[in-house]
Amino acid sequence: MPATASASALDHDLIRNPPARLRGTPFWSWNHDLSDHQRLRDQIDALGDMGMGGVHLHSRMGLQTAYLSDEWFDAVRVSHEHCRSRGMLTWLYDEDTWPSGFAGGLVGRELRYRQRTLCVRRHDSDAPVPEPVDDTDSDAMPLRRHLASWRIELDADGYLLAATPAEAGAHGADIWSAWIEISPDNSRYNGGGYLDALNPAAVDAFISCTHERYLAAFGGSFPDDVPAIFTDEPQYARHRPLADPRTGVARFPWTDDLPTSYHERFGADLIADIPDLVWSRREAVQGARWRFFDHVTERFVCAFADRIGTWCEQHGIALTGHMMQEPSLRSQIGDIGEAMRHYRGFQIPGIDMLCDQEEFTTAKQAASAARQDGRAGVLSELYGVTDWDFPFAGHKRQGDWQAALGVTVRVHHLTWLSMAGDAKRDYPASIGPHMPWCHEYPVIEDHFARVGAALTQGQARVRLAVVHPIEGAWLQCGPQATDGIAFNELDDSFQNLTRWLVDQHVDFDFICESRLPEQSHGVVDGRLQIGAMAYDAVLVPNMRSIRSTTLAALSSLQQAGGGVVVAGELPQAVDGVSNAQAVDQALRAALRVPWSQSAILAACETWREVAIRAGAGEHTESLYQLRELGTGERVLFACDRRRSGGALACSVRVRGEFSVAGIDTASGESQALPCQHSDGWTTFAWTAEPSGHCLVHLQPGSASDDGAPAPCYQVVQDCPRPQACERDEANVLLLDRAEWALNDEPWQPRCDVMITHRALVQRFAWPSWCQPWTVSDAGPVQRLRLRFPIECSATVVAPRLALERAAETTIRIDGVAVTAAPAGYWVDPCFSLVALPDLAPGQHVIELDGPVDALRRPEWCYLLHDSAVRCLGERVEVGGAIPVPAWGDLCQQGLPNYAGNVTYRLELPIAEDGSYALRLPRIGGALARVWCDERDCGPVHRAPWRCELDELSAGSHAIAITVFGHRRNAFGAVHNDEPGFNWWGPRAWHVQGDGHRDAWILRPTGLLRAPILERITAG
């Protein structure tokens, strides 16, 4: 997927009809048996109907088919063939779950390829210092070997005074020892260990097991519709400094020949440098740390991203995916050294954005690298860990701000093949056919495909570059007690600067210092050329160290008349060595400003291209991207990233004189907008709504004040109460708390079935993580009985039980066995439906009796029926008719666990002829859709939560409003009462103590207030 060349004019046809490559491509979670090929085809069809452009074939927890087996590749071929028949792309994924590198255990089982960690800890004073061990060539290398020991002398504050080598046989409380530890066997890596990502031979083994197998499966060459292979969170052994300089364990990434390559690179003794990696010396620059992190980062990049990226380029497929822990200086140093250096190996750099969080640093780093390397754009793994009730407005808002910062490929996290077992807790929601709103999703995909079509034409217009400050942070990686405050100041400065510039619409790219020599083409026409980009100015932020090559580039830019701004303190080290004089000399002509938002923004105002302000000029929570085409035309995309609030009347100013046309992302059509020219700027109006956006085409030319006035919406009245409310699924009673008994043991008190499972895991030492395909013996089968009480206030007619593993479970009601065979399923094929007899008023007990072992676990089940459910704290009763609801939360109106869609029907009186709209200010669901007199008026999925009914005559009109629900109140972590919890993955169902509540914690559903009728008049 090469970068789009600068076009001679904006390709409007591409925007109207965006291809599959510009559409979303979710992680398709292969978490079950893959032998049912028709099921694979059906899910591809469902995703295609949702507007997706392809799928990522992604192994996840629950996979039963052996990873990379012949059966696995049969499923790959079937999926690829069906995607091709639908015009969809097949994206590959390089691991069994994640992080990438252990090849499902095929590589990780070999000790020579496993991750190494350098651990420095206080030596046992009663044990003599052992001899150093060097048997890395042994076929039976130990998992732990001694490297070196020192007598450590610290001052009163924990700073290093002296480190004297301790000979073998020495004793003493002041001795610290360095050990090399190899990852032990771990079920998380299918019985092996994680990859030594600094070792080229280990990465070659990974390529051989994975990439070469895929290449062979496709006949020796990848088809055009297999664009990329995704690598997920590769990492080196996690660096962790000491908290207290006198105790604990310091950890550093390692590989066996690291001392040799370190000496070749720097002429220094790495083992002798170890004390300076661990402890800080007072008033001294820790040059050993700069050397170490520069070297291990380069070793990692060369061994992993460069190696795999080169292989991909040679075989006509792109390397994509993302590194581990990209957002902060500390997280990068902890797991990967430096994020931007890794991107040189990626044809499509990527990021990871979970929990609906905002990480501007993560996005800017990847986008900067992509722009400078001339890549097509940036991929983002997004929407994960947001829970079942994440609405369409959230999908749009999260995708919009990332598009504004350079993301062009959205990878939805995630779409499950199956909901069986733990799969339904694998970071929901499943963005696919399991959701009741799946058929409405094209409104999201069409929007992003058209935004992507616009933002992959031309080149980003960015005039400012910022030197990335991470190398100075390497110097502060000592104990928290001595270095923590200084490190945190650097990290805070990095985060603040990024947000200050992004928030205030001063676009910029980061400069990766380690890559600058290979990327830079010098200064041309007063601009610093870095790869495919050219910058008028460079900002040097609060930094501790700077490279000599960076100083040379900045000097050249200053001499050519370009801008250099130094914000805050000047670096005191060059290439990790104290040299304030060289820095002062090179940056003497630079503009010096204090470290403050106002001072930095004022200094950068010269290079501003866009300003977005509301009302009297106040700040807006908006982001933008401006692109320039070869004809001088430009495309501007701006978005409002607020989650709530009212409309803001904004003025958008763009440097230059242009005519303006707005592009409708629902249709791809354009319409001229009024604008004005003044002082070399073009200004136009934008009404910014939460989760809203504007996409405009700017063509050199005169301004226009023409354009229809914006309509006005005058409130007429609230809509009357609905006359009917229709469900598209049966009502649900969640059966989640049961008494339980194992085998013939006594019954245990009633509790959440998740708690029961925890007790069984602890009792039988079942692994907390294992892929079914790796398990040949799940252990002795146990018999588990569960008793679910049901209180009926009236007869419940023709109920059905939805449960997993129905064929091997005995069902009894009030002690009487149920003889009906499973027939059909609910939501997912794993939930078989079993017909039950009518339940008379009174108390009943449903008892389930079935096998459990390491792979078969107890699960919640569900009573499907057409009666009302009422919650009275922990007490729940079922029975009686479901009332026609009033406007408000349906959880309080007989439907607390309902998991489908509802359609409200009402008669709307119109007093006089006119043009009308309906506003739905509070939707308890993903979105709504409105019909008026059986005419589809469209979806309502974001602010201002309005759809237009168009011209209506006086009289009564039939209104139908469908609220597309969520399944959170049936499948979500309804007992999680932990304040501020937002990590909606497997752990969410297992909170204990004060974080667990027996009564359900429900999320609102339905229309939570009356819809508002508005009359539309001319503005």
Secondary structure, DSSP 4 states (H G I P E B T S, - for coil): -BPPPPPSS--HHHHHS--GGGS---EEEE-S----HHHHHHHHHHHHHTT--EEEEEE-TT--SPTTSHHHHHHHHHHHHHHHHTT-EEEEE-SBSSSTTSGGGTTTTSGGGB-EEEEEEEPPTTSPPPPP---TT-TT--SEEEEEEEEEEE-TTS-EEEEEEPPTT---TTEEEEEEEE----GGGTTS--B-TT-HHHHHHHHHHTHHHHHHHTTTS--TT--EEEEE----SPPB--SSTTSSEEEEEE-TTHHHHHHHHHS--HHHHHHHHHSPPTT---HHHHHHHHHHHHHHHIIIIIHHHHHHHHTT-EEEEE-S--SSHHHHHHHTS-HHHHGGG-SEEEEEE-TT---HHHHHHHHHHHHHTTBS-EEEEESTTS-TT--HHHHHHHHHHHHHTTEEEEEES-EES--TGGGGGSSSPP-STTSTTGGGTHHHHHHHHHHHHHHTSSEE---EEEE--HHHHHTT-S-HHHHHHHHHHHHHHHHHHHHHHHHTT--EEEE-TTTHHHHEEEEETTEEEETTEEESEEEE-S-SEE-HHHHHHHHHHHHTT-EEEEESSPP-EETTEE-HHHHHHHTTTSEEE-SSHHHHHHHHGGG--EEEEETTTB--SEEEEEEE-TTS-EEEEEEE--SS---EEEEEEEES-EEEEEE-TTT--EEEE-EEEETTEEEEEEEE-TT-EEEEEEEES-----SPPPPEEEEEEEPPPPSEEEESS-EEEEE-EEEEEETTSPPEEEEEHHHHHHHHHHHHT--SS--GGG-S---S-EEEEEEEEEEESS-B-S-EEEESSGGG-EEEETTEEP-PPP-SBSSSTTSEEEE---B-SEEEEEEEEEEE-SS-----EEEEESS-EEEETTEEEE-SPPPPPPSS-GGGTT-TT--S-EEEEEEEEESSSEEEEEE---EESSEEEEEETTEEEEEE-STT-EEEEEEE-SEEEEEEEEEE--SHHHHS-TTB--TT----SGGGGG--GGGB-SS------EESS--EEEEEE--
